[in-house]
Amino acid sequence: MRKEKLPSGRGEQGPRRERITTGRELTEIEEISARLSVLVNLLAERGILNVKEYESMVAMRLHEISKATAFQELDDEL
């Protein structure tokens, strides 16, 4: 029986077993959100990112997008 290295480098595992799905399939938005959240946390933990500054910039960008979308919808109605 050959043991395989885990991609994380945390040790070895036995022969592969069939995976049992215990949750539902994530939407693309949920997956991207989770990946981004993990990345932000990792960068903050390593001192590369200031979370407050990041959140402020994101809020400003979302506001800009929201306003631009609203103006576009008004233009389309006229």
DSSP file (Angstrom, degrees, kcal/mol; ACC not computed):
  #  RESIDUE AA STRUCTURE BP1 BP2  ACC     N-H-->O    O-->H-N    N-H-->O    O-->H-N    TCO  KAPPA ALPHA  PHI   PSI    X-CA   Y-CA   Z-CA
    1    1 A M              0   0    0      0, 0.0     2,-0.4     0, 0.0    13,-0.0   0.000 360.0 360.0 360.0 121.0    0.0    0.0    0.0
    2    2 A R        -     0   0    0     12,-0.0     2,-0.4     0, 0.0     0, 0.0  -0.754 360.0-145.7 -93.0 131.8    1.5    3.3   -1.2
    3    3 A K        -     0   0    0     -2,-0.4     2,-0.3    12,-0.1    11,-0.2  -0.772  12.6-142.4 -97.0 143.5    0.9    6.4    0.8
    4    4 A E  E     -A   13   0A   0      9,-1.3     9,-1.7    -2,-0.4     2,-0.3  -0.795  14.8-116.9-107.1 146.8    0.6    9.8   -0.9
    5    5 A K  E     -A   12   0A   0     -2,-0.3     7,-0.2     7,-0.2    -1,-0.0  -0.598  31.4-121.4 -75.9 138.2    1.9   13.2    0.2
    6    6 A L    >   -     0   0    0      5,-2.0     3,-1.8    -2,-0.3     5,-0.3  -0.542  19.4-120.8 -75.0 147.6   -0.8   15.7    0.9
    7    7 A P  T 3  S+     0   0    0      0, 0.0    -1,-0.1     0, 0.0    -2,-0.0   0.798 113.2  59.4 -59.9 -27.1   -0.6   18.9   -1.2
    8    8 A S  T 3  S-     0   0    0      1,-0.1    -3,-0.0     3,-0.0    -2,-0.0   0.626 108.9-125.0 -77.4 -11.3   -0.3   20.9    2.0
    9    9 A G  S <  S+     0   0    0     -3,-1.8     3,-0.1     2,-0.2    -1,-0.1   0.707  71.4 129.7  76.6  19.8    2.8   19.0    3.0
   10   10 A R  S    S-     0   0    0      1,-0.2     2,-0.3     0, 0.0    -1,-0.1   0.344  73.7 -74.6 -92.0   7.3    1.2   18.0    6.3
   11   11 A G        -     0   0    0     -5,-0.3    -5,-2.0     2,-0.0     2,-0.3  -0.955  62.0 -47.6 140.3-158.1    1.9   14.3    6.1
   12   12 A E  E     -A    5   0A   0     -2,-0.3     2,-0.3    -7,-0.2    -7,-0.2  -0.794  37.7-156.2-117.5 158.7    0.8   11.2    4.4
   13   13 A Q  E     -A    4   0A   0     -9,-1.7    -9,-1.3    -2,-0.3     3,-0.1  -0.916  20.0-114.2-130.4 159.5   -2.6    9.7    3.8
   14   14 A G        -     0   0    0     -2,-0.3   -10,-0.3     1,-0.2    -1,-0.1   0.045  63.4 -44.2 -76.3-168.5   -3.7    6.2    3.2
   15   15 A P  S    S-     0   0    0      0, 0.0    -1,-0.2     0, 0.0     2,-0.1  -0.251  75.8 -92.0 -59.9 149.1   -5.3    4.9    0.0
   16   16 A R        -     0   0    0     -3,-0.1     2,-0.3     1,-0.0     3,-0.0  -0.392  42.0-160.5 -67.6 135.2   -7.9    7.2   -1.5
   17   17 A R        -     0   0    0     -2,-0.1     2,-0.2    -3,-0.1     3,-0.0  -0.774  34.7 -85.8-109.2 160.1  -11.5    6.6   -0.5
   18   18 A E        -     0   0    0     -2,-0.3     2,-0.2     1,-0.1    -1,-0.0  -0.455  50.7-116.6 -64.2 131.6  -14.6    7.8   -2.3
   19   19 A R        -     0   0    0     -2,-0.2     2,-0.6     1,-0.0    -1,-0.1  -0.496  20.9-146.9 -73.9 137.3  -15.4   11.3   -1.1
   20   20 A I        -     0   0    0     -2,-0.2     2,-0.6    -3,-0.0    -1,-0.0  -0.923  12.6-136.3-104.8 124.0  -18.7   11.7    0.7
   21   21 A T        +     0   0    0     -2,-0.6     4,-0.1     1,-0.2     3,-0.0  -0.685  28.1 171.2 -82.1 122.2  -20.4   15.0    0.0
   22   22 A T        +     0   0    0     -2,-0.6     2,-0.2     2,-0.1    -1,-0.2   0.522  61.0  40.7-108.2  -8.2  -21.7   16.4    3.3
   23   23 A G  S    S-     0   0    0      1,-0.1     2,-0.2     3,-0.0     3,-0.0  -0.683  88.2 -88.3-128.5-178.1  -22.7   19.9    2.1
   24   24 A R        -     0   0    0     -2,-0.2     2,-0.2     1,-0.1    -2,-0.1  -0.517  50.7 -88.8 -90.6 163.1  -24.3   21.6   -0.9
   25   25 A E        -     0   0    0     -2,-0.2     2,-0.2     1,-0.1    -1,-0.1  -0.523  46.3-125.4 -68.8 132.0  -22.5   22.8   -4.0
   26   26 A L        -     0   0    0     -2,-0.2     2,-0.1     1,-0.1    -1,-0.1  -0.523  18.7-119.9 -79.8 146.9  -21.4   26.4   -3.5
   27   27 A T     >  -     0   0    0     -2,-0.2     4,-2.3     1,-0.1     5,-0.2  -0.378  29.0-107.9 -75.1 165.2  -22.3   29.0   -6.0
   28   28 A E  H  > S+     0   0    0      1,-0.2     4,-2.5     2,-0.2     5,-0.2   0.894 121.3  52.1 -61.9 -39.8  -19.6   30.8   -7.9
   29   29 A I  H  > S+     0   0    0      2,-0.2     4,-2.5     1,-0.2    -1,-0.2   0.916 109.3  49.1 -63.1 -44.2  -20.2   34.0   -5.9
   30   30 A E  H  > S+     0   0    0      2,-0.2     4,-2.3     1,-0.2    -2,-0.2   0.901 112.5  48.3 -62.8 -41.4  -20.0   32.1   -2.5
   31   31 A E  H  X S+     0   0    0     -4,-2.3     4,-2.6     2,-0.2    -2,-0.2   0.928 113.0  46.6 -66.3 -44.9  -16.7   30.5   -3.6
   32   32 A I  H  X S+     0   0    0     -4,-2.5     4,-2.6     1,-0.2     5,-0.2   0.910 112.5  51.4 -63.3 -41.8  -15.2   33.7   -4.7
   33   33 A S  H  X S+     0   0    0     -4,-2.5     4,-2.3    -5,-0.2    -2,-0.2   0.916 111.5  46.8 -61.2 -44.3  -16.3   35.4   -1.5
   34   34 A A  H  X S+     0   0    0     -4,-2.3     4,-2.3     2,-0.2    -2,-0.2   0.917 112.9  49.1 -65.0 -43.7  -14.8   32.7    0.6
   35   35 A R  H  X S+     0   0    0     -4,-2.6     4,-2.2     1,-0.2    -2,-0.2   0.913 112.7  47.5 -62.2 -43.0  -11.5   32.8   -1.3
   36   36 A L  H  X S+     0   0    0     -4,-2.6     4,-2.7     2,-0.2     5,-0.2   0.898 110.5  52.3 -66.0 -40.8  -11.3   36.6   -1.1
   37   37 A S  H  X S+     0   0    0     -4,-2.3     4,-2.3    -5,-0.2    -2,-0.2   0.915 110.7  47.2 -61.2 -44.2  -12.0   36.5    2.7
   38   38 A V  H  X S+     0   0    0     -4,-2.3     4,-2.5     2,-0.2    -1,-0.2   0.911 112.6  50.0 -63.9 -42.5   -9.3   33.9    3.3
   39   39 A L  H  X S+     0   0    0     -4,-2.2     4,-2.6     2,-0.2     5,-0.2   0.922 110.8  48.3 -63.0 -45.4   -6.8   35.9    1.2
   40   40 A V  H  X S+     0   0    0     -4,-2.7     4,-2.4     1,-0.2    -1,-0.2   0.929 112.9  48.4 -61.6 -45.1   -7.6   39.2    3.0
   41   41 A N  H  X S+     0   0    0     -4,-2.3     4,-2.5    -5,-0.2    -2,-0.2   0.909 112.0  49.2 -61.9 -42.3   -7.2   37.5    6.4
   42   42 A L  H  X S+     0   0    0     -4,-2.5     4,-1.6     2,-0.2    -2,-0.2   0.928 112.5  46.8 -63.0 -46.3   -3.9   35.9    5.4
   43   43 A L  H  <>S+     0   0    0     -4,-2.6     5,-2.4     1,-0.2     6,-1.2   0.876 113.3  49.5 -64.3 -37.7   -2.5   39.2    4.1
   44   44 A A  H ><5S+     0   0    0     -4,-2.4     3,-1.3     4,-0.2    -2,-0.2   0.908 108.4  52.7 -67.7 -42.0   -3.7   41.0    7.3
   45   45 A E  H 3<5S+     0   0    0     -4,-2.5    -1,-0.2     1,-0.3    -2,-0.2   0.842 109.9  49.1 -62.2 -33.3   -2.1   38.3    9.5
   46   46 A R  T 3<5S-     0   0    0     -4,-1.6    -1,-0.3    -5,-0.2    -2,-0.2   0.420 116.0-115.0 -88.1   1.8    1.2   38.8    7.7
   47   47 A G  T < 5S+     0   0    0     -3,-1.3    -3,-0.2     2,-0.2    -2,-0.1   0.662  86.6 114.1  77.1  16.0    1.1   42.5    8.1
   48   48 A I  S   <S+     0   0    0     -5,-2.4     2,-0.4    -6,-0.2    -4,-0.2   0.747  73.2  43.0 -88.0 -26.3    0.8   43.1    4.3
   49   49 A L        -     0   0    0     -6,-1.2     2,-0.8    -9,-0.1    -2,-0.2  -0.964  68.7-141.2-128.5 136.3   -2.7   44.6    4.4
   50   50 A N     >  -     0   0    0     -2,-0.4     4,-2.5     1,-0.2     5,-0.2  -0.872  17.4-157.1 -93.1 112.5   -4.4   47.1    6.7
   51   51 A V  H  > S+     0   0    0     -2,-0.8     4,-3.0     1,-0.2     5,-0.2   0.879  88.9  51.8 -62.7 -41.6   -7.9   45.6    7.1
   52   52 A K  H  > S+     0   0    0      2,-0.2     4,-2.1     1,-0.2    -1,-0.2   0.921 112.4  46.1 -62.4 -43.0   -9.6   49.0    8.0
   53   53 A E  H  > S+     0   0    0      2,-0.2     4,-2.4     1,-0.2    -2,-0.2   0.912 113.4  50.0 -64.8 -42.2   -8.0   50.7    5.0
   54   54 A Y  H  X S+     0   0    0     -4,-2.5     4,-2.6     2,-0.2    -2,-0.2   0.938 111.3  47.8 -60.5 -48.7   -9.1   47.8    2.7
   55   55 A E  H  X S+     0   0    0     -4,-3.0     4,-2.4     1,-0.2    -1,-0.2   0.872 111.4  51.3 -63.7 -36.9  -12.7   47.8    4.0
   56   56 A S  H  X S+     0   0    0     -4,-2.1     4,-2.2    -5,-0.2    -1,-0.2   0.922 111.5  47.0 -64.2 -44.5  -12.9   51.6    3.6
   57   57 A M  H  X S+     0   0    0     -4,-2.4     4,-2.3     2,-0.2    -2,-0.2   0.892 112.0  50.4 -65.7 -39.5  -11.6   51.3    0.0
   58   58 A V  H  X S+     0   0    0     -4,-2.6     4,-2.8     2,-0.2     5,-0.2   0.927 109.4  51.1 -64.0 -44.4  -14.0   48.5   -0.8
   59   59 A A  H  X S+     0   0    0     -4,-2.4     4,-2.1     1,-0.2    -2,-0.2   0.910 111.2  48.2 -59.5 -42.8  -17.0   50.5    0.6
   60   60 A M  H  X S+     0   0    0     -4,-2.2     4,-2.3     2,-0.2    -1,-0.2   0.918 112.6  48.3 -63.5 -43.2  -16.0   53.4   -1.5
   61   61 A R  H  X S+     0   0    0     -4,-2.3     4,-2.4     2,-0.2    -2,-0.2   0.909 110.9  49.8 -65.6 -42.0  -15.7   51.3   -4.6
   62   62 A L  H  X S+     0   0    0     -4,-2.8     4,-2.5     1,-0.2    -1,-0.2   0.890 110.5  51.2 -63.2 -38.5  -19.1   49.5   -4.0
   63   63 A H  H  X S+     0   0    0     -4,-2.1     4,-2.6    -5,-0.2    -2,-0.2   0.918 109.5  50.2 -63.8 -43.7  -20.7   53.0   -3.6
   64   64 A E  H  X S+     0   0    0     -4,-2.3     4,-2.5     1,-0.2    -2,-0.2   0.923 112.3  46.9 -59.0 -45.6  -19.2   54.2   -6.9
   65   65 A I  H  X S+     0   0    0     -4,-2.4     4,-2.4     2,-0.2    -2,-0.2   0.907 111.7  51.1 -64.4 -42.2  -20.5   51.1   -8.7
   66   66 A S  H  X S+     0   0    0     -4,-2.5     4,-2.2     2,-0.2    -2,-0.2   0.917 112.2  46.0 -61.9 -44.7  -23.9   51.4   -7.1
   67   67 A K  H  X S+     0   0    0     -4,-2.6     4,-2.6     2,-0.2     5,-0.2   0.922 112.6  50.1 -64.8 -44.2  -24.2   55.1   -8.2
   68   68 A A  H  X S+     0   0    0     -4,-2.5     4,-2.2     1,-0.2    -2,-0.2   0.894 111.4  49.0 -62.1 -40.0  -23.0   54.4  -11.7
   69   69 A T  H  X S+     0   0    0     -4,-2.4     4,-2.3     2,-0.2    -1,-0.2   0.913 110.6  50.3 -65.7 -42.7  -25.5   51.6  -12.0
   70   70 A A  H  X S+     0   0    0     -4,-2.2     4,-2.1     1,-0.2    -2,-0.2   0.919 111.5  48.0 -62.5 -44.2  -28.3   53.8  -10.8
   71   71 A F  H  X S+     0   0    0     -4,-2.6     4,-2.5     1,-0.2    -1,-0.2   0.891 110.6  51.8 -63.9 -39.0  -27.4   56.5  -13.2
   72   72 A Q  H  X S+     0   0    0     -4,-2.2     4,-2.3    -5,-0.2    -1,-0.2   0.906 109.1  50.0 -63.7 -41.1  -27.3   54.0  -16.1
   73   73 A E  H  X S+     0   0    0     -4,-2.3     4,-1.6     2,-0.2    -1,-0.2   0.889 110.5  50.1 -65.4 -38.5  -30.7   52.7  -15.2
   74   74 A L  H  X S+     0   0    0     -4,-2.1     4,-1.5     2,-0.2    -2,-0.2   0.919 110.2  50.2 -64.4 -42.7  -32.1   56.3  -15.2
   75   75 A D  H  < S+     0   0    0     -4,-2.5    -2,-0.2     1,-0.2    -1,-0.2   0.904 108.7  52.5 -59.4 -42.6  -30.5   56.9  -18.6
   76   76 A D  H  < S+     0   0    0     -4,-2.3    -1,-0.2     1,-0.2    -2,-0.2   0.838 107.5  52.2 -64.0 -33.3  -32.1   53.7  -19.9
   77   77 A E  H  <        0   0    0     -4,-1.6    -1,-0.2     1,-0.2    -2,-0.2   0.817 360.0 360.0 -72.8 -30.4  -35.5   54.8  -18.7
   78   78 A L     <        0   0    0     -4,-1.5    -1,-0.2    -3,-0.2    -2,-0.2   0.484 360.0 360.0 -81.0 360.0  -35.3   58.2  -20.4
